Amino acid sequence: MSDSSVIEARALDTLRLAEKLEYDFTYSRFLSPAEQNLFYRTVAGSAETSRLFFFGGCLGADRRRAVFVPSYFELDTDTSPSSVFSPQREAYFASLVAELAPDEQLSISPVHVSGSSFVKLSHKDYMGSVLGLGIDRSVIGDIAVTDDHSAVIFADAKIAPFITDSLQKVARDTVKCSISPLPGDFVIPRRFRTVHIACGSNRIDSVAASLAGLSRSEAKELCLSGLVELNYISPVEADDAVSVGDIISIRKNGKFIVDSFDGETRSGRLKLSARQYL
C-alpha cells in the first residue's frame, strides 16, 4: 500500500470514529502538511467536514493533528474550511477550545528541552536525538527551537513521559527535559521576508510568475512539470486558484505564505501580500 493510500485509509477511519463518537474530540496522529492536505481531500464533502480542524499544539505549527470537534460545539458558519492552511480557521479553533484544556483534549504535550548553554543546538540535532530513541515520527509534531540551547517538542501525551525520561543528550550536549504548559501566545519562531506584488489573477501560474520574477509561460511550465507546489501538492494545474492562507513552493525560488489580496492596481492587476520563508 502506498503512503497516500495509508493516509487516505487513516483519514476514513478517523472520520468513521468521529461519526460514532460525535460528543468527543476525535483526532489523527501528527500529519505533515502534505498529509493534512490529502486527509482533507479524502473526507471533504462528508457531513463532518465543518467540524474538521488542524492543530499542532500552538498557532503556526507545520505538523498538526486532524481534529473533529464534538457535535455540540456551535461553530461559526463563516469559518467553514476554504483552505487547509487558513490561519483564520486555525486561530478560530484555538479560541474555541482555549478554555477546555486543549492540550489535554487533543493529547498534545509540550516537552521543554534545555541544554548546558555551551553547545549550539539545531533543529536537526533535536530531531536526530528524538528519533534515535526509536520513536515513530507520527507521534511527534513540530520541534520549536526557541534559542541556541533550548527547544520545545510537541509530542503525543502518551509518549511525552518517555521522552523526558530517556532524552539525556542532544548531539554532544547533556540536556534536561520537562513537561509544562506553554503561554497562550506562544508562536514557533520563524523568519520571514514580507513581499508585496501585483499579479494578473489569482491563478497559480500568475501568482508564481510574480513571486519568482518569471514570465507567465515560464511559470506555467514549472507548474505542469511539478516544480511548483500549492499547499504541498504537485503537479498543479496552471489555472488552480490561490486563496489566502495557501502555501506556494517554487523550486529554487523559495516558499511563500499568501497573507492577503489587497484590491487592484490602477492597471487592474491584483495586489498580493505574502511572506517568504528565510
C-alpha positions as CSV (number, residue, x, y, z in Angstrom):
1,M,0.0,0.0,0.0
2,S,1.4,3.4,-1.0
3,D,1.9,6.2,1.5
4,S,-1.0,8.2,0.1
5,S,-3.3,5.1,0.4
6,V,-2.3,4.7,4.0
7,I,-3.2,8.4,4.8
8,E,-6.5,8.0,2.9
9,A,-7.3,4.9,4.9
10,R,-6.5,6.5,8.2
11,A,-8.5,9.6,7.2
12,L,-11.6,7.5,6.6
13,D,-11.0,5.6,9.9
14,T,-10.8,8.9,11.8
15,L,-13.9,10.1,10.0
16,R,-15.9,7.0,10.9
17,L,-14.8,7.3,14.5
18,A,-15.8,11.0,14.6
19,E,-19.2,10.0,13.3
20,K,-19.5,7.4,16.0
21,L,-18.1,9.5,18.9
22,E,-19.9,12.7,18.0
23,Y,-19.7,14.1,21.5
24,D,-15.9,13.6,21.9
25,F,-12.8,15.1,20.3
26,T,-11.6,12.7,17.6
27,Y,-8.1,13.2,16.2
28,S,-5.4,11.7,14.0
29,R,-1.7,11.2,14.5
30,F,0.5,14.2,13.7
31,L,0.5,14.8,9.9
32,S,2.9,16.6,7.6
33,P,1.5,19.5,5.6
34,A,1.1,17.3,2.5
35,E,-0.6,14.6,4.6
36,Q,-3.0,17.2,6.0
37,N,-4.0,18.2,2.5
38,L,-4.6,14.6,1.5
39,F,-6.5,14.0,4.7
40,Y,-8.8,16.9,4.0
41,R,-9.4,16.0,0.3
42,T,-10.3,12.4,1.4
43,V,-13.0,13.4,3.8
44,A,-14.2,16.6,2.1
45,G,-17.9,16.5,1.3
46,S,-18.8,14.5,4.4
47,A,-21.3,15.8,6.9
48,E,-18.5,16.1,9.4
49,T,-16.2,18.4,7.3
50,S,-17.5,21.5,9.1
51,R,-16.2,20.0,12.4
52,L,-12.7,19.4,11.0
53,F,-9.7,21.5,12.1
54,F,-5.9,21.0,12.0
55,F,-3.9,21.9,15.1
56,G,-0.4,21.1,16.3
57,G,-0.3,22.4,19.9
58,C,0.2,26.1,19.1
59,L,-0.6,28.5,16.3
60,G,1.6,28.3,13.2
61,A,2.7,24.6,13.6
62,D,3.5,22.7,10.4
63,R,2.9,19.2,11.7
64,R,-0.6,19.0,13.0
65,R,-3.4,16.6,14.0
66,A,-6.6,16.5,12.1
67,V,-9.3,17.2,14.8
68,F,-13.0,16.7,14.6
69,V,-14.6,18.8,17.4
70,P,-17.7,17.4,19.3
71,S,-21.0,18.0,17.6
72,Y,-22.3,20.1,20.5
73,F,-19.9,22.9,19.6
74,E,-21.8,25.8,18.0
75,L,-19.5,26.6,15.1
76,D,-19.4,29.9,13.3
77,T,-20.5,29.2,9.7
78,D,-18.2,31.9,8.4
79,T,-15.3,29.7,9.4
80,S,-16.1,26.8,7.1
81,P,-12.9,25.3,5.7
82,S,-11.7,27.0,2.5
83,S,-8.1,26.2,2.9
84,V,-6.4,23.5,5.0
85,F,-3.8,26.1,6.0
86,S,-6.1,29.0,6.7
87,P,-4.6,31.0,9.7
88,Q,-8.0,32.4,10.5
89,R,-9.6,29.0,10.8
90,E,-6.7,27.8,13.0
91,A,-7.0,30.8,15.2
92,Y,-10.7,30.3,15.5
93,F,-10.1,26.7,16.6
94,A,-7.6,27.8,19.2
95,S,-10.0,30.3,20.7
96,L,-12.8,27.7,20.6
97,V,-11.0,25.2,22.9
98,A,-8.9,27.7,24.9
99,E,-11.0,27.2,28.0
100,L,-11.2,23.4,27.6
101,A,-7.6,22.5,28.2
102,P,-6.9,21.8,24.5
103,D,-3.5,20.1,25.2
104,E,-5.4,17.6,27.4
105,Q,-8.3,17.3,25.0
106,L,-6.0,16.7,22.0
107,S,-3.4,14.7,23.9
108,I,-0.5,17.0,22.9
109,S,2.2,17.7,25.5
110,P,4.9,20.4,25.1
111,V,8.3,18.8,26.1
112,H,10.8,21.5,27.1
113,V,14.4,20.6,26.4
114,S,17.2,22.7,27.9
115,G,20.9,22.3,27.1
116,S,24.0,23.3,29.0
117,S,24.5,26.6,27.2
118,F,27.9,25.5,26.0
119,V,26.8,23.9,22.7
120,K,24.7,25.4,20.0
121,L,21.9,23.0,19.1
122,S,19.9,22.9,15.8
123,H,16.6,21.5,14.8
124,K,18.4,18.7,13.1
125,D,20.2,17.9,16.4
126,Y,16.9,17.6,18.3
127,M,15.2,15.6,15.6
128,G,18.0,13.1,15.3
129,S,18.2,12.6,19.0
130,V,14.4,12.1,19.5
131,L,14.1,9.7,16.6
132,G,17.2,7.9,17.9
133,L,15.1,6.9,20.9
134,G,13.1,4.6,18.5
135,I,10.1,6.9,18.4
136,D,7.8,6.9,15.4
137,R,7.6,10.3,13.6
138,S,3.8,10.3,13.6
139,V,3.7,10.8,17.4
140,I,6.0,13.9,17.2
141,G,4.7,17.3,16.0
142,D,6.9,20.3,15.4
143,I,10.2,20.9,17.2
144,A,10.4,24.6,18.0
145,V,14.0,25.8,18.6
146,T,13.5,28.7,20.9
147,D,17.2,29.7,21.2
148,D,20.6,28.3,20.7
149,H,20.3,26.0,23.7
150,S,16.6,25.0,24.1
151,A,13.6,23.8,22.3
152,V,10.0,22.7,22.7
153,I,9.0,19.3,21.3
154,F,5.3,18.9,20.7
155,A,4.6,15.2,21.4
156,D,1.7,12.8,21.9
157,A,0.9,12.9,25.6
158,K,1.4,9.1,25.8
159,I,5.0,9.3,24.5
160,A,6.0,12.6,26.2
161,P,6.9,11.0,29.6
162,F,9.2,8.5,27.8
163,I,11.0,11.4,26.1
164,T,11.5,13.3,29.4
165,D,12.9,10.2,31.0
166,S,15.1,9.0,28.0
167,L,16.3,12.1,26.2
168,Q,19.5,12.9,28.1
169,K,21.8,14.0,25.2
170,V,21.2,16.1,22.1
171,A,24.2,16.0,19.8
172,R,27.3,16.5,22.1
173,D,25.3,18.2,24.8
174,T,23.6,17.0,28.0
175,V,20.0,18.1,28.3
176,K,17.2,18.2,30.8
177,C,13.6,17.7,29.8
178,S,10.3,18.7,31.5
179,I,6.6,18.9,30.5
180,S,4.7,22.1,31.2
181,P,2.1,24.2,29.5
182,L,3.0,27.0,27.1
183,P,1.7,30.6,27.3
184,G,-1.4,31.1,25.1
185,D,0.5,33.5,22.8
186,F,3.4,31.1,22.1
187,V,4.4,31.1,18.4
188,I,7.0,28.9,16.8
189,P,10.0,31.2,16.0
190,R,10.3,31.6,12.2
191,R,12.0,34.1,10.0
192,F,10.1,35.7,7.0
193,R,10.5,38.4,4.4
194,T,7.3,40.3,3.5
195,V,6.7,40.7,-0.2
196,H,4.1,42.9,-2.0
197,I,3.5,42.0,-5.6
198,A,0.9,42.6,-8.3
199,C,-0.3,39.7,-10.4
200,G,-2.7,39.3,-13.3
201,S,-5.0,37.0,-11.5
202,N,-5.2,34.5,-8.6
203,R,-4.3,31.6,-10.9
204,I,-1.2,29.7,-9.5
205,D,0.8,30.3,-12.7
206,S,0.2,34.1,-12.5
207,V,1.0,34.3,-8.8
208,A,4.1,32.1,-9.1
209,A,5.3,34.2,-12.0
210,S,5.1,37.4,-10.0
211,L,6.7,35.8,-6.9
212,A,9.6,34.4,-8.8
213,G,10.0,37.1,-11.3
214,L,9.2,34.8,-14.3
215,S,7.1,35.2,-17.4
216,R,3.6,33.6,-17.2
217,S,4.6,30.9,-19.8
218,E,7.7,30.0,-17.7
219,A,5.7,29.7,-14.5
220,K,3.1,27.6,-16.3
221,E,5.8,25.2,-17.5
222,L,7.1,25.0,-13.9
223,C,3.6,24.2,-12.6
224,L,3.0,21.4,-15.1
225,S,6.4,19.9,-14.6
226,G,5.9,19.6,-10.8
227,L,8.3,22.3,-9.8
228,V,5.6,24.4,-8.2
229,E,3.6,23.1,-5.2
230,L,0.3,24.5,-4.0
231,N,-0.2,23.5,-0.3
232,Y,2.5,20.9,-0.7
233,I,0.8,19.2,-3.7
234,S,2.3,18.9,-7.1
235,P,2.0,18.9,-10.0
236,V,-0.7,21.6,-10.2
237,E,-2.9,22.8,-13.0
238,A,-1.8,26.3,-14.2
239,D,-5.3,27.6,-13.6
240,D,-5.7,26.4,-10.0
241,A,-6.9,29.2,-7.8
242,V,-4.8,30.6,-4.9
243,S,-6.5,31.6,-1.7
244,V,-5.4,33.5,1.4
245,G,-3.5,31.1,3.7
246,D,-2.2,28.9,0.8
247,I,1.4,27.9,0.8
248,I,3.3,28.1,-2.5
249,S,6.7,26.5,-3.0
250,I,8.7,27.3,-6.2
251,R,11.8,25.2,-6.9
252,K,14.9,27.4,-6.5
253,N,12.8,30.4,-5.6
254,G,11.6,29.6,-2.1
255,K,8.4,29.0,-0.1
256,F,5.7,31.6,0.4
257,I,2.5,32.1,2.6
258,V,-0.2,34.1,0.9
259,D,-1.4,36.6,3.5
260,S,-3.9,38.8,1.6
261,F,-5.3,40.0,-1.7
262,D,-5.5,43.8,-1.2
263,G,-7.6,45.1,-4.1
264,E,-6.3,46.1,-7.5
265,T,-3.7,48.4,-9.0
266,R,-4.7,51.2,-11.4
267,S,-4.0,48.8,-14.3
268,G,-6.4,46.2,-12.9
269,R,-3.8,43.8,-11.5
270,L,-4.3,42.1,-8.2
271,K,-2.3,43.3,-5.2
272,L,-1.0,40.4,-3.2
273,S,0.9,40.3,0.2
274,A,2.9,37.2,1.1
275,R,5.7,36.1,3.4
276,Q,8.7,34.3,2.2
277,Y,10.4,31.8,4.5
278,L,14.0,32.6,5.2
